[in-house]
Amino acid sequence: MDWHEAYKEKITTAAEAVSHIQSGDKVIFADWIGEPPALVEALVQRYEELENVTIIHGMSPGPNKYLEEKYTGHFHHISLFIGPNSRSAYLAGRVDYLGGTNFHNWPDMFAKNPDLNPHWALIQVTPPDENGMCSFGNTCCFTEPAARTAKRIIAQVNPDMPFTGGRLFKLADADYIVEERSPLYVIGRAEPSEKIQKIADYCASLVEDGATIQLGIGALPDAIARNLMNKKDLGVHSETLTEAMMELVQAGVITNKKKTINPGVCIGAQAAGSLEFYKFIDHNPMFQMQPVDYVNDPYIIGQNYKQTSINSCLEVDLQGQVNSETVNGRQYSGIGGQLDHVRGAQISEGGKSIIALNSTAKNDTISKIVPYFQPGNITTVSRYDVDYIVTEYGIAELRYKTVRQRAEALIAIAHPKYRDSLLAKAKEMGLIPVTA
């Protein structure tokens, strides 16, 4: 039977579907690149009819119109991540940031916190297969947990979404189905600077043959991936699957042969890149999407052999504490699954956790290796969890090192113009003996 026939009583327009959302309801949008454009736009169009609708969302690559000041009082926002498109709204007080919860715990948080348990999940899926099962396409992440815990579901069925294996969605579970093709959100690629390339060189040198890798999005992860072309039998278990990983698969570098769990398969919670990348993963058995409570669970991550996580941060202090989210005492971004992967990598047999950063900011006027954080700045990764810190000046291996050894290693990879002042501060703080 044609699926339209099977579910015809649920098929409707976006406007009709969102008309059932009432003032005071809690609505969760599918994550990031999976945010359903047709449903979001239809809800925004209704704003004058609604009051105090709580919208729970991540970092959207879309137009983010719902964050504009004119929607104040109509929409209340709880954001799971602060990004470029939501930062100004957060600083203006229109967005509440949900910090303090590890990414892999979010599904449990949605289910058990009455303030966050959604009345509605607005999701985007592929057309169903012959068994009535849809794929979450390029983002399973917290989209699947949102659908799992919401009281009611509106599904935008987008034929352009890539069908990826892993956790699927039963179309019969949707309360309303909206058939609408929307252009997929794509993520561009940036060329690395000379500094970024040096950092990438050091990071890549730490990746061993047979390792299972986790990388993020951006110029640095791209540069690192390019430097892995001479490696053998890499695997992938990563919150985000990227276009660079596609290139490593095409080059025969990523084979997933050495993985302890899910051998032969790249495991991710979301996939971000170009349309070419989305076509590559469509019905490709080598790529599988799972929800964040699986992909980012440190105990799952740690089962991979030589799990190697590579993440970035904003600053590191002389004891090895890492700040990845605050600037001048204010929230600047979110951390996603950084801490999950840091901890997972370190319980992996032969695993490594790598944190990378430029040694300076603002044309070398600010050192990003600091004696201590200024008031209000957050410790994202504690000194008890840190492993490798990398800048363009080298690698500091901090695991199992004394306080003095940590400070000395970090000063050695700081920008040369700041090393003397950092050494003086380290002595003043008692990290390094005054006579050293």
Residue pairs with C-beta under 8 A, 6 or more apart in sequence:
3 127
3 128
3 132
3 171
4 11
6 132
7 171
7 172
7 174
7 177
10 174
10 175
10 176
10 177
11 177
11 178
11 179
12 176
12 177
12 178
13 42
13 178
14 38
14 39
14 41
14 42
14 156
14 178
14 180
15 42
15 45
15 46
16 176
17 39
17 42
17 154
17 176
17 178
18 39
18 42
18 43
18 46
18 122
18 154
19 46
20 152
20 176
21 27
21 43
21 46
21 50
21 53
21 119
21 120
22 50
23 50
23 51
23 52
23 53
24 51
24 52
24 53
25 53
25 54
25 119
25 120
26 53
26 54
26 56
26 116
26 117
26 118
26 119
26 120
27 43
27 53
27 54
27 55
27 56
27 118
27 119
27 120
27 121
27 122
28 55
28 56
28 57
28 110
28 118
28 120
28 121
28 122
28 146
28 150
29 35
29 36
29 40
29 55
29 56
29 57
29 58
29 60
29 122
30 36
30 121
30 122
30 123
30 124
30 136
30 139
30 143
30 146
31 58
31 139
31 141
31 142
31 143
31 146
31 270
32 58
32 59
32 60
32 61
32 139
32 141
32 185
32 270
32 272
33 61
33 138
33 139
33 184
33 185
33 187
33 270
33 271
33 272
34 123
34 124
34 136
34 137
34 138
34 139
34 141
34 143
34 270
35 57
35 58
35 60
35 61
35 62
35 124
35 185
36 122
36 123
36 124
36 154
36 155
36 156
36 158
36 178
36 182
37 62
37 156
37 182
37 183
38 156
38 178
38 180
38 182
39 122
39 124
39 154
39 156
39 178
40 62
40 66
40 122
41 65
43 53
43 66
43 122
44 65
44 66
44 71
47 66
47 71
47 74
47 75
48 74
50 74
50 75
51 73
51 74
52 73
52 74
52 76
53 74
53 75
53 76
54 75
54 76
54 77
54 78
55 66
55 75
55 76
55 77
55 78
56 78
56 79
56 80
56 98
56 116
56 118
57 77
57 78
57 79
57 80
58 79
58 80
58 81
58 141
58 142
59 79
59 80
59 81
59 82
59 83
59 85
59 86
59 334
60 83
60 85
60 86
61 85
61 185
61 187
62 85
62 185
64 85
64 86
64 89
65 71
66 75
66 77
67 77
67 85
67 86
67 89
67 94
67 95
68 89
69 92
69 94
72 94
76 96
77 89
77 94
77 95
77 96
78 95
78 96
78 98
78 116
79 86
79 90
79 95
79 96
79 97
79 98
79 334
80 98
80 106
80 142
80 334
81 333
81 334
81 336
82 90
82 95
82 97
82 331
82 332
82 333
82 334
83 333
83 334
86 95
87 332
89 95
90 97
90 331
91 330
97 331
97 334
98 116
99 325
99 331
99 334
99 378
101 109
102 296
102 337
102 339
102 340
103 239
103 292
103 296
103 335
103 336
103 337
103 339
103 340
104 292
104 293
104 295
104 296
104 297
104 298
104 337
104 340
105 293
106 142
106 145
106 292
106 293
107 142
107 145
107 148
107 149
107 291
107 292
107 293
108 293
109 116
110 116
110 117
110 118
110 142
110 145
110 146
110 149
111 117
111 145
111 148
111 149
117 149
117 150
118 146
118 149
118 150
118 151
119 150
119 151
119 152
120 150
120 151
120 152
120 153
120 154
121 143
121 146
121 147
121 149
121 150
121 152
121 153
121 154
122 154
122 156
123 136
123 143
123 146
123 147
123 153
123 154
123 155
123 156
123 169
124 136
124 137
124 143
124 155
124 156
124 158
124 161
124 182
125 134
125 135
125 136
125 137
125 155
125 156
125 157
125 158
125 161
125 169
125 171
126 134
126 135
126 137
126 157
126 158
126 159
126 161
126 162
126 163
127 134
127 157
127 159
128 134
128 171
129 163
132 170
132 171
132 172
133 168
133 169
133 170
133 171
134 155
134 157
134 168
134 169
134 170
134 171
135 161
135 162
135 163
135 164
135 165
135 166
135 168
135 169
135 289
136 143
136 144
136 164
136 167
136 168
136 169
136 289
137 158
137 161
137 162
137 163
137 164
137 289
138 161
138 162
138 164
138 184
138 270
138 271
138 272
138 278
138 281
138 289
139 269
139 270
139 271
139 289
140 164
140 166
140 167
140 269
140 270
140 289
140 290
140 291
140 292
141 239
141 269
141 270
141 291
141 292
141 295
142 291
142 292
143 291
144 167
144 169
144 291
145 291
145 292
145 293
147 153
147 169
147 173
148 291
152 175
153 173
153 174
153 175
153 176
154 174
154 175
154 176
154 178
155 169
155 171
155 174
155 176
155 177
155 178
156 178
156 180
156 182
157 171
157 177
157 178
157 179
157 180
158 180
158 181
158 182
158 184
159 181
160 181
160 182
160 183
160 184
161 184
162 271
162 278
162 279
162 281
162 282
162 283
163 282
163 283
164 271
164 281
164 282
164 284
164 287
164 288
164 289
165 285
165 287
165 288
165 289
166 267
166 288
166 289
166 290
167 289
167 290
167 291
167 294
171 177
184 275
184 278
186 273
186 274
186 275
187 217
187 272
187 273
187 274
189 219
189 222
189 243
189 273
189 274
190 218
190 219
190 222
191 219
192 200
192 219
192 220
192 222
192 223
193 219
195 358
195 392
196 219
196 220
196 223
196 358
196 392
197 223
198 392
199 220
199 223
199 356
199 357
199 358
199 390
199 391
199 392
200 220
200 223
200 224
200 226
200 227
201 227
202 356
202 390
202 392
202 394
202 395
203 220
203 224
203 227
203 310
203 354
203 356
203 390
204 224
204 227
204 228
205 395
206 308
206 352
206 354
206 388
206 390
206 395
207 213
207 224
207 228
207 231
207 234
207 308
208 231
208 306
208 308
208 350
209 231
209 232
209 233
209 234
210 232
210 233
210 234
210 235
210 258
210 305
210 306
211 231
211 234
211 235
211 258
211 305
211 306
211 307
211 308
211 350
211 352
212 234
212 235
212 236
212 237
212 256
212 258
212 259
212 304
212 305
212 306
212 307
212 308
212 348
213 228
213 234
213 235
213 236
213 237
213 238
213 308
213 309
213 310
214 236
214 237
214 238
214 239
214 301
214 307
214 308
214 309
214 310
214 311
214 341
214 345
215 221
215 224
215 225
215 238
215 240
215 242
215 244
215 245
215 310
216 239
216 240
216 242
216 310
216 311
216 312
216 336
217 240
217 242
217 272
218 312
220 312
220 356
221 242
221 244
221 310
222 242
222 244
224 310
225 242
225 244
225 245
225 247
225 248
226 244
228 234
228 248
228 253
229 248
229 251
229 253
231 253
232 253
233 255
233 257
233 258
234 248
234 253
234 254
234 255
234 256
234 258
235 254
235 255
235 256
235 257
235 258
235 259
235 263
235 266
235 304
236 245
236 254
236 256
236 266
236 267
236 268
237 259
237 261
237 262
237 266
237 267
237 268
237 295
237 300
237 301
237 304
237 307
238 245
238 266
238 267
238 268
238 295
238 341
239 268
239 269
239 270
239 292
239 295
239 296
239 336
239 337
239 340
239 341
240 268
240 269
240 270
240 271
240 272
241 266
241 268
241 270
241 271
241 272
241 281
241 287
242 271
242 272
242 273
242 277
243 273
243 274
243 276
243 277
245 254
245 266
246 273
246 277
246 280
246 281
248 254
249 266
249 286
254 266
255 264
256 262
256 263
256 264
256 265
256 266
256 286
257 263
257 264
258 305
258 306
259 265
259 304
259 305
260 303
260 304
260 305
261 300
261 303
261 304
262 288
264 286
265 285
265 286
265 287
265 288
266 286
266 287
266 288
267 288
267 290
267 295
268 287
268 288
268 289
268 290
268 295
269 289
269 290
269 291
269 292
269 295
269 296
269 337
270 289
271 277
271 278
271 281
271 287
271 289
281 287
292 337
294 300
295 301
295 337
296 337
296 340
296 341
296 344
297 340
297 344
298 340
298 341
298 343
298 344
298 347
299 344
299 347
300 344
301 307
301 309
301 340
301 341
301 343
301 344
301 345
301 347
301 348
302 343
302 344
302 345
302 346
302 347
302 348
302 351
303 348
304 344
304 348
304 351
305 348
305 349
305 350
306 348
306 349
306 350
306 351
306 352
307 344
307 345
307 348
307 351
307 352
308 345
308 351
308 352
308 353
308 354
309 341
309 342
309 344
309 345
309 351
309 352
309 353
309 354
310 354
310 356
311 324
311 338
311 341
311 342
311 353
311 354
311 355
311 356
312 324
312 355
312 356
312 357
313 322
313 323
313 324
313 355
313 356
313 357
313 380
313 381
314 323
314 324
314 325
314 326
314 327
314 332
314 357
314 368
315 322
315 323
315 357
315 368
315 369
315 370
315 373
315 377
316 322
316 323
316 355
316 357
316 368
316 369
316 370
316 389
316 410
317 323
317 369
317 370
317 371
317 372
317 373
318 369
318 370
318 371
318 372
318 406
318 407
318 410
318 411
318 422
318 425
318 426
318 429
318 431
319 383
319 403
319 406
319 407
319 431
320 383
320 386
320 389
320 398
320 406
320 410
321 373
321 379
321 381
321 382
321 383
321 386
322 355
322 379
322 380
322 381
322 386
322 389
323 373
323 377
323 378
323 379
323 380
324 333
324 335
324 338
324 380
324 381
325 331
325 332
325 333
325 334
325 335
325 378
325 380
326 332
326 376
326 377
326 378
327 377
328 374
328 376
328 377
329 374
329 375
329 376
329 377
330 376
335 380
338 380
338 381
339 380
339 381
339 385
341 353
342 353
342 355
342 381
342 385
342 386
342 387
343 353
343 385
344 351
345 351
345 352
345 353
345 387
346 353
346 385
346 387
346 399
352 387
352 388
353 385
353 386
353 387
353 388
354 387
354 388
354 390
355 381
355 386
355 387
355 388
355 389
355 390
356 389
356 390
356 391
357 368
357 389
357 390
357 391
358 368
358 391
358 392
359 367
359 368
359 369
359 391
359 392
359 393
359 413
359 414
359 415
359 418
360 366
360 367
360 368
360 415
360 418
361 368
364 415
364 417
367 414
367 415
367 418
367 422
368 391
369 391
369 410
369 411
369 413
369 414
369 415
369 418
369 422
371 422
371 425
371 426
371 429
372 429
373 379
383 398
383 406
386 398
386 399
387 397
387 398
387 399
388 395
388 396
388 397
388 398
388 399
389 395
389 396
389 398
389 409
389 410
389 413
390 396
390 413
391 413
391 414
393 412
393 413
393 414
393 415
393 416
394 412
394 413
395 413
396 406
396 409
396 410
396 412
396 413
397 409
398 405
398 406
398 409
398 410
401 409
403 431
404 431
404 432
404 433
404 436
406 431
407 426
407 431
407 432
408 426
408 432
410 422
411 419
411 422
411 423
411 426
412 419
414 422
423 432
426 432
427 433
427 434
427 436
